Amino acid sequence: MGNVRTILDTTGNALKNIGDVAFYLLHPGMIFQALWNYTVLYSFWVCMLVAIISLMLYGFGFKKCAKYAPTSIALYSLIRVLSKVI
């Protein structure tokens, strides 16, 4: 009897997982929303790291890296604005 119970539990879990995949395939907006929330969550630290590294490289003499700090800050601002709209 226990063997049948484990088979039914395993089958039930597999069908639940298949249902979750089917839900996301039928609602692609949910995938976009999950990815966007992830982007908003980690955008501050990524953009801050890019800005700090570019300023350090500019200080070491790499003149082309000077444009990445304001670009990173502008990109972060754009992400935050869009996160309020979406």
Buried (B, 14 or more C-beta within 10 A) or exposed (E): EEEEEEEEEEEEEEEEEEEEEEEEEEEEEEEEEEEBEEEBEEBEEBBEEBBEBBBEBBEEEEEEBBEBBEBBBEBBEEBEEEBEEE
